[in-house]
Protein backbone atom coordinates (compact mmCIF):
# COMPACT_ATOMS: atom_id res chain seq x y z
CA UNK A 1 0.00 0.00 0.00
CA UNK A 2 1.28 3.46 -0.92
CA UNK A 3 -0.67 6.05 1.12
CA UNK A 4 1.46 9.00 -0.02
CA UNK A 5 0.88 8.18 -3.72
CA UNK A 6 -2.84 7.66 -3.09
CA UNK A 7 -3.00 10.99 -1.24
CA UNK A 8 -1.17 12.68 -4.11
CA UNK A 9 -3.52 11.21 -6.72
CA UNK A 10 -6.55 12.15 -4.62
CA UNK A 11 -5.30 15.72 -4.24
CA UNK A 12 -4.92 15.96 -8.02
CA UNK A 13 -8.48 14.71 -8.56
CA UNK A 14 -9.83 17.24 -6.04
CA UNK A 15 -7.81 20.04 -7.63
CA UNK A 16 -9.21 19.15 -11.06
CA UNK A 17 -12.73 19.01 -9.65
CA UNK A 18 -12.37 22.40 -7.94
CA UNK A 19 -11.17 23.85 -11.25
CA UNK A 20 -14.29 22.42 -12.91
CA UNK A 21 -16.52 23.89 -10.18
CA UNK A 22 -14.81 27.28 -10.45
CA UNK A 23 -15.47 27.32 -14.21
CA UNK A 24 -19.13 26.40 -13.61
CA UNK A 25 -19.52 29.22 -11.07
CA UNK A 26 -17.92 31.71 -13.45
CA UNK A 27 -20.13 30.50 -16.31
CA UNK A 28 -23.20 31.12 -14.15
CA UNK A 29 -21.96 34.59 -13.25
CA UNK A 30 -21.07 35.43 -16.84
CA UNK A 31 -24.46 34.25 -18.06
CA UNK A 32 -25.97 37.11 -16.08
CA UNK A 33 -23.28 39.77 -16.49
CA UNK A 34 -21.64 39.06 -19.86
CA UNK A 35 -23.60 36.54 -21.95
CA UNK A 36 -21.25 36.86 -24.92
CA UNK A 37 -18.23 35.85 -22.81
CA UNK A 38 -20.29 33.07 -21.19
CA UNK A 39 -21.04 31.62 -24.62
CA UNK A 40 -17.38 31.84 -25.57
CA UNK A 41 -16.26 30.11 -22.34
CA UNK A 42 -18.92 27.42 -22.74
CA UNK A 43 -17.68 26.71 -26.27
CA UNK A 44 -14.09 26.71 -25.06
CA UNK A 45 -14.86 24.19 -22.29
CA UNK A 46 -16.74 22.02 -24.80
CA UNK A 47 -13.68 21.79 -27.04
CA UNK A 48 -10.99 21.48 -24.34
CA UNK A 49 -10.60 18.80 -21.68
CA UNK A 50 -11.59 20.40 -18.39
CA UNK A 51 -10.98 17.13 -16.54
CA UNK A 52 -7.27 17.95 -16.55
CA UNK A 53 -7.56 21.26 -14.74
CA UNK A 54 -3.97 22.40 -15.04
CA UNK A 55 -3.79 21.72 -18.79
CA UNK A 56 -7.15 23.43 -19.24
CA UNK A 57 -5.91 26.55 -17.43
CA UNK A 58 -2.63 26.59 -19.38
CA UNK A 59 -4.53 26.43 -22.66
CA UNK A 60 -6.98 29.11 -21.58
CA UNK A 61 -4.05 31.34 -20.60
CA UNK A 62 -3.25 31.67 -24.30
CA UNK A 63 -6.80 32.88 -24.97
CA UNK A 64 -7.89 35.01 -22.00
CA UNK A 65 -5.54 35.80 -19.12
CA UNK A 66 -8.18 37.78 -17.23
CA UNK A 67 -10.53 34.82 -17.23
CA UNK A 68 -7.72 32.56 -16.02
CA UNK A 69 -7.08 34.90 -13.08
CA UNK A 70 -10.77 34.77 -12.23
CA UNK A 71 -10.81 30.96 -12.33
CA UNK A 72 -7.70 30.79 -10.14
CA UNK A 73 -9.25 33.13 -7.59
CA UNK A 74 -12.55 31.21 -7.43
CA UNK A 75 -10.74 27.87 -7.29
CA UNK A 76 -8.57 29.09 -4.43
CA UNK A 77 -11.62 30.37 -2.58
CA UNK A 78 -13.40 27.02 -3.05
CA UNK A 79 -10.34 25.14 -1.83
CA UNK A 80 -10.12 27.22 1.34
CA UNK A 81 -13.85 26.84 2.05
CA UNK A 82 -14.28 23.18 1.13
CA UNK A 83 -11.06 21.57 2.31
CA UNK A 84 -11.71 22.40 5.94
CA UNK A 85 -14.62 19.93 6.00
CA UNK A 86 -13.30 17.30 3.60
CA UNK A 87 -11.35 14.92 5.87
CA UNK A 88 -14.21 14.44 8.30
CA UNK A 89 -16.85 14.27 5.55
CA UNK A 90 -14.90 11.68 3.57
CA UNK A 91 -14.27 9.51 6.63
CA UNK A 92 -17.92 9.74 7.66
CA UNK A 93 -19.17 9.09 4.12
CA UNK A 94 -16.98 6.03 3.69
CA UNK A 95 -17.95 4.71 7.12
CA UNK A 96 -21.68 5.11 6.37
CA UNK A 97 -21.32 3.64 2.89
CA UNK A 98 -19.31 0.66 4.15
CA UNK A 99 -21.88 -0.02 6.85
CA UNK A 100 -24.70 0.04 4.28
CA UNK A 101 -22.80 -2.25 1.89
CA UNK A 102 -22.02 -4.68 4.72
CA UNK A 103 -25.69 -4.69 5.74
CA UNK A 104 -26.74 -5.47 2.16
CA UNK A 105 -24.10 -8.17 1.90
CA UNK A 106 -25.25 -9.75 5.15
CA UNK A 107 -28.87 -9.68 3.94
CA UNK A 108 -27.86 -11.39 0.70
CA UNK A 109 -25.80 -13.99 2.53
CA UNK A 110 -28.60 -14.81 4.97
CA UNK A 111 -31.15 -14.84 2.14
CA UNK A 112 -29.04 -17.23 0.07
CA UNK A 113 -28.35 -19.49 3.07
CA UNK A 114 -32.06 -19.68 3.92
CA UNK A 115 -32.87 -20.45 0.27
CA UNK A 116 -30.28 -23.23 0.26
CA UNK A 117 -31.79 -24.90 3.33
CA UNK A 118 -33.34 -28.29 2.62
CA UNK A 119 -37.12 -28.67 2.27
CA UNK A 120 -37.27 -31.05 5.26
CA UNK A 121 -35.82 -28.33 7.49
CA UNK A 122 -38.48 -25.89 6.27
CA UNK A 123 -41.24 -28.45 6.88
CA UNK A 124 -39.97 -29.11 10.40
CA UNK A 125 -40.05 -25.38 11.13
CA UNK A 126 -43.63 -25.07 9.81
CA UNK A 127 -44.96 -28.14 11.59
CA UNK A 128 -44.09 -26.83 15.05
CA UNK A 129 -45.13 -23.17 15.12
CA UNK A 130 -45.49 -23.06 18.93
CA UNK A 131 -42.02 -24.35 19.76
CA UNK A 132 -40.51 -21.54 21.81
Phi and psi in degrees as a GROMACS rama.xvg file:
@    title "Ramachandran Plot"
@    xaxis  label "Phi"
@    yaxis  label "Psi"
@TYPE xy
-125.408  79.4914  UNK-2
-60.6017  -34.2391  UNK-3
-67.5569  -41.4939  UNK-4
-65.8357  -42.819  UNK-5
-62.2449  -43.2645  UNK-6
-62.296  -41.1647  UNK-7
-63.3016  -46.6196  UNK-8
-63.3945  -40.5294  UNK-9
-64.3488  -42.5573  UNK-10
-61.0889  -39.0538  UNK-11
-65.2262  -42.3148  UNK-12
-62.5572  -43.7875  UNK-13
-65.0504  -41.8985  UNK-14
-61.2218  -44.1613  UNK-15
-62.356  -41.2949  UNK-16
-67.22  -39.6654  UNK-17
-66.6134  -32.8451  UNK-18
-63.3251  -46.2182  UNK-19
-58.5411  -46.3859  UNK-20
-64.7437  -39.1495  UNK-21
-61.261  -42.7801  UNK-22
-64.2002  -41.7736  UNK-23
-61.0901  -43.9559  UNK-24
-61.333  -45.4802  UNK-25
-65.6107  -38.3579  UNK-26
-60.6112  -42.9299  UNK-27
-61.7303  -44.5027  UNK-28
-63.6134  -45.7621  UNK-29
-65.6838  -31.3052  UNK-30
-59.1205  -31.334  UNK-31
-90.0215  -35.9964  UNK-32
-99.5829  -31.0692  UNK-33
-149.714  76.2997  UNK-34
-55.661  -34.5774  UNK-35
-63.2796  -44.4102  UNK-36
-69.5769  -33.4166  UNK-37
-62.5864  -42.7297  UNK-38
-63.22  -44.3355  UNK-39
-60.647  -46.3276  UNK-40
-65.4652  -38.5569  UNK-41
-61.8426  -43.1385  UNK-42
-66.5025  -38.8051  UNK-43
-63.1871  -45.7002  UNK-44
-66.7113  -29.3425  UNK-45
-70.3317  -28.4576  UNK-46
-103.22  0.742629  UNK-47
-130.772  143.425  UNK-48
-73.9865  103.911  UNK-49
-80.76  -10.8367  UNK-50
-67.6722  -24.0411  UNK-51
-103.587  86.3267  UNK-52
-54.241  -43.8579  UNK-53
-67.3207  -42.3131  UNK-54
-65.0264  -39.7079  UNK-55
-59.5623  -47.6236  UNK-56
-64.9474  -41.289  UNK-57
-61.8269  -41.1051  UNK-58
-67.1009  -41.1681  UNK-59
-66.4777  -28.5152  UNK-60
-58.9877  -32.4084  UNK-61
-70.7499  -23.6577  UNK-62
-98.3577  -44.4994  UNK-63
-154.375  93.4498  UNK-64
-64.3799  -35.465  UNK-65
-64.5606  -41.326  UNK-66
-66.2342  -38.1446  UNK-67
-60.949  -45.3034  UNK-68
-60.6363  -37.8036  UNK-69
-65.8814  -43.7307  UNK-70
-61.7575  -45.1845  UNK-71
-60.9491  -40.625  UNK-72
-66.5034  -45.1913  UNK-73
-66.7175  -41.1482  UNK-74
-62.6374  -41.4956  UNK-75
-65.2497  -40.7675  UNK-76
-61.645  -47.2131  UNK-77
-59.0624  -43.5252  UNK-78
-60.3557  -44.2736  UNK-79
-67.909  -34.3045  UNK-80
-78.4839  -41.2312  UNK-81
-82.4645  -40.5388  UNK-82
-65.8917  -22.6939  UNK-83
-60.9972  -35.7229  UNK-84
-95.346  -15.9932  UNK-85
-57.3139  -51.5767  UNK-86
-56.0351  -47.4723  UNK-87
-67.0315  -41.4701  UNK-88
-64.6821  -41.1014  UNK-89
-65.977  -46.1585  UNK-90
-60.3521  -44.9871  UNK-91
-65.0139  -44.2041  UNK-92
-61.226  -43.4888  UNK-93
-67.356  -41.3469  UNK-94
-60.8578  -47.0046  UNK-95
-64.1552  -44.5269  UNK-96
-63.3287  -44.908  UNK-97
-61.3569  -41.2455  UNK-98
-62.7832  -42.2587  UNK-99
-65.8388  -42.5649  UNK-100
-65.1457  -40.0412  UNK-101
-64.0356  -40.0306  UNK-102
-61.6878  -46.5036  UNK-103
-62.7184  -40.8882  UNK-104
-63.391  -44.3299  UNK-105
-62.0747  -41.3395  UNK-106
-61.205  -43.6367  UNK-107
-65.2559  -41.3596  UNK-108
-65.1111  -43.311  UNK-109
-70.9713  -33.7982  UNK-110
-65.5865  -44.2473  UNK-111
-71.888  -30.7157  UNK-112
-75.1487  -31.0214  UNK-113
-75.1015  -31.1066  UNK-114
-69.7743  -33.9496  UNK-115
-82.6188  -3.00617  UNK-116
-67.5975  150.961  UNK-117
-75.0017  153.274  UNK-118
-60.3632  -33.9004  UNK-119
-65.4513  -33.687  UNK-120
-65.9672  -41.5202  UNK-121
-64.4589  -41.5658  UNK-122
-64.5357  -40.7634  UNK-123
-62.5123  -38.146  UNK-124
-67.0591  -38.125  UNK-125
-75.9387  -30.6358  UNK-126
-74.9779  -18.5695  UNK-127
-123.486  68.6746  UNK-128
-70.145  -21.5928  UNK-129
-98.7076  16.9927  UNK-130
-80.6735  98.4631  UNK-131
